[in-house]
Amino acid sequence: MRRWRIGRRLRRARRIARISILLAIAVGAAAALPTPDRSAIETLPGHLVESGERVIGRAADRVTAWLEGRARGIGNGSAAPARELGDTAGPVKKERVRIHRGPSTSGKEDRVRIHRGPSTASRPALSGSVRVVDGDTLDVAGARVRLHGIDAPESAQRCRASGRSWPCGREAARALASRIGDRRVSCEERDRDRYGRVVAVCAVAGLDLNEWMVSEGWAFAYRRYSRHYVAAESRARAARRGIWRGEVVAPWEWRRGRRLPGSSPAARRNDGECRIKGNIGRDGRRIYHVPGGQYYDRTRIDTSRGERWFCSEREARAAGWRRSRR
């Protein structure tokens, strides 16, 4: 679009210059003729055109140089930003501007072509030793990383198979830790979530851990943010791997308070000694209370409001809660 606008402005300037120069030469030449000699007048246009083309060529060069100077920010000797050429996309330092002057098909004109290359800014890759927080969260080289496109059961979450309850959240974390072992993990950042965590696709020895967790039945494809692992989830469901061998509540539903039929509040609290209370205040702040805290006994957990129990402070912090100051 900018190339088209600049070309249009340049062609308009050339037309105006050509008409003005030809008109001035024609008027001056006609005034210099002593008599209206028809033969002399008939030979005049050829000379005018030849002379005018030379002048127009010089004028075109000056116009092109001016436009080039404006694009480079030196048109008037000051640092003019590239936005004056129609660029409103962002700072100049993030764009590469290349100006090419080449001959037109007539051989007498110069054209300005502006190319904006992609931004040179790139997101850093994380690599290093790893600690598994839960089935979809890692600590990589000291940075908290949320695996992109998947959602594993929460650490305190339980599933049911063959009529018996089992800690599927902790089993998912164990499976991930076992797959990684003591090897280094590399992560490609995709985004940052509202808790400041890096959202990334992580791999160990070339294996996509995000996809592996879903294909082995230890995590859901998180369709809210990506559909990349939907096919892997379908295969795991069909093979009844991991969480798919029985009943399971989607983690995002579990975080909103949904539980398997037959689960009681007492069972939810005592399973796995998950006694930390995750409370949501009237102002929306998420605060957790540990046993022995000043407000622990008076705090009541209402899972319908998104409040929940945690098995450890680490789990509470990873979910976005902060500890009560009392």
Disulfide bonds with the S-S distance in Angstrom:
Cys159-Cys168 2.09
Cys187-Cys202 2.05
Cys274-Cys311 1.66
